């Protein structure tokens, strides 16, 4: 799952509410068992979104993605249908 919020709408839980709505739809309508969100550990806003949307922090993937400024560690968040 990916999300991006324009600057004027940030700080109002728009991304977290959208992620939660999409998650509930994916579990209820599609029947998924597990969903995940991954983000750079440098992106604290994305971490807050994932947690607010009910995704548990499960671990850190070291140097998992390369950004323009080099390799970044990634947080892995997961949510189960039973959560």
HELIX and SHEET records of a PDB file:
HELIX    1   1 UNK A    7  UNK A    9  5                                   3    
HELIX    2   2 UNK A   14  UNK A   25  1                                  12    
HELIX    3   3 UNK A   26  UNK A   30  3                                   5    
HELIX    4   4 UNK A   44  UNK A   52  1                                   9    
SHEET    1   A 3 UNK A  34  UNK A  40  0                                        
SHEET    2   A 3 UNK A  70  UNK A  80 -1                                        
SHEET    3   A 3 UNK A  56  UNK A  67 -1                                        
END                                                                             
